[in-house]
Amino acid sequence: MFRLHLRRAALLAGFALTAPLASCVHRAPPITHVFVIVLENKGFTTTFGPGTHAPYLADTLTKAGAFLRQYYGIGHASLDNYIAMISGIAPTPETQADCGVFADFRQTGTSPDGQPIGRGCVYPAPIQTVANQLAGRGLTWHAYMEDMGLDPSREAATCGHPAIGAPDLTEGAAPNDQYATKHNPFVYFHSIIDTPACDSNVVSLTHLEADLASPARTANYSFISPSLCHDAHDTPCVNGEPGGLVSADAFLRHWVPIITSSPAFRSGGLLIITFDEANRADTTICCDEQPGPNVEHAGVEGPGGGRPGAVLISPFIKPGTVSDVPYNHYSMLRSVEDIFGLPHLGYAGQQGLQPFGKDVFTR
């Protein structure tokens, strides 16, 4: 009887109930700190299949957390995926080409689904990211960039990026500095680079271990980009390291235990490890991904960025969890926003898009 009264009241108030009232929307567990590590350009089978060169990621870490076997990138090449992860913005021709010139995005309008229309790379100040959202709620964020600032002739040690309109000197690795601006999405937004927060929050990876020592110093949201050698991008590396998945796996062997043993992680952390995209030949998508108003195909030669997979580790995830629910970078952004009670940016707010759910948070 009580259920019938509720249903009648909802209908009178103008709400359509399409599922039984006994069902409930899954809410994320009380996660307080999210860590994201992004690797580069490897398809699912290459990373997680037989003969992998990343046994720590493919075996040890998948057994330690949740293995998302249907996790997809957004586009090709790198930058458009990174932009999507923090803003929900779909590709432009320039971000698909990794913005060899650090040019402003010239906005000419806004699409009916809220996407900025225009050309270019560095978005105007009114366009927000998850970092702006977090700061607006009094929460903290940091972006940790390996090698940033090692060669001051290429980029600064904090908030490292080219001048507006200048060529990007970090497109390729240097023996003494393998930082890549295109793997640092925060510097493509005037809402960040025009504020003091960029210098204080977009810093070298060398700061991470000290910040993890205390929950008070550990950001609520930490985005970690390894160097071009340690993210599997280069094979071999200009400094003589093997690169590829071999060096990426070594990076994870070093940093994952440091993150997961930190007080902030143990009390309510979530670590997300994924790749920006699969190999260029894989342009598959999931989740009704839309290309946006500025390109015909998000994947350049096809609809999307392919399937790289992802691994999530948390005290709220039972070790050995496996999920075949489709997710993509917009899903990840939506999940982070839901964790921290933030509105959904861009295509993270697409109707029907699923955040990480009970299939992931199994404990």
C-alpha positions, 0 to 999 in steps of 0.5 A: 500500500505504501508503495502504491501511495508513493507511485501515485504521488510521484505521478501526480508530481509529474515524475515518470517511474520506469523501474520498480520502486524497490530498485535503487540507483547505485551510489559510489562508496565513500571514496575520498581520494582518486588517483589516475595513472594514464599510459599510452597507445596499447590495445587490450590484447597487447597489454593483457593477452598472452605474452604480455610485456606488462605482467605486473599490470596484466596479472598482479594488478588485475588480481588485486582489484577490478579488471575492466575488460570493456573500457574504451578510449575516445579518439586518436591520437593522444590529446583528445583523450586526455582532454575528454578525461578531465572536461568531457569535451570531444575532439577537434582536428587540432587535439586529434593531431596533438596540437603541435602549435599551442594555439587558442581554441576560437569558439564560434558557438555551442552545440545543442548538447553543450559542446564548444564549437570551434577550432584550436587547442587551449580552451577559453576561461569559461570552459571548466574542468574537473579541477575547477569543479573540485576547487569550487567545492573546496576540494584539492587536486594535483597533476603530477608530470614526470620529467616536467622542468628537467630542461628549462629550455623546453618547459617550466618546472610547474605548469609547463606548456608552450607560449600561446601560438608557439610550437610545442617543443615537447612533441618528442622526447629529449635524452634529459627530459621526456615530458610531453605537454600533450599528456598534461590536459590541464594546461589546455584550459585558460581556466587553469593556466591563467590562475596561480593554481596552475603553478601550485597544482601542476607539478613534477612527479617528484612531489608525489611521494612527499604529498602521499605521506600525509592525508592532509597533503594528499589531493582528493584528485591526483592525475599522474602522467609518466614520461614518454618512456615510462608511459609505454609511448616510446620504444626504445627510449632516447635515454636507452631504456627499453620503453614500451610496456616493459618500462611502463610496467616498471613504473607501475611496480615502483609507484603503485605500492607507494600510492596504495600504502599511503594513509589517504588511499588506505582510508578511502582511495581509488586508483584508476590505471588505463591507457589514453587509446588503443592502437591506431587501427582500433577505432571501436567505441562503446556507450553511444559515444558521440563525435561532437560538433567539430570532427566527423569521426572521433577516431580520425579513421573511425568512430572512437579510440578503441579498447585498451582496458583498465584496472581499478584498485580500492579498499572498496573493490574485492580483489579479482573482480572482473567487469564486462560492462562497457565504459569509456573516458567519459564514464571515468569522468562521470564516476569521479564527479559522482564520487565528489558530488559534482555536476557532469561536464560535457559528454560525462553528462550524456543521457544513459552513460553509466558511471562505475557501478556495483560491478566494480565496487564489489566490497 
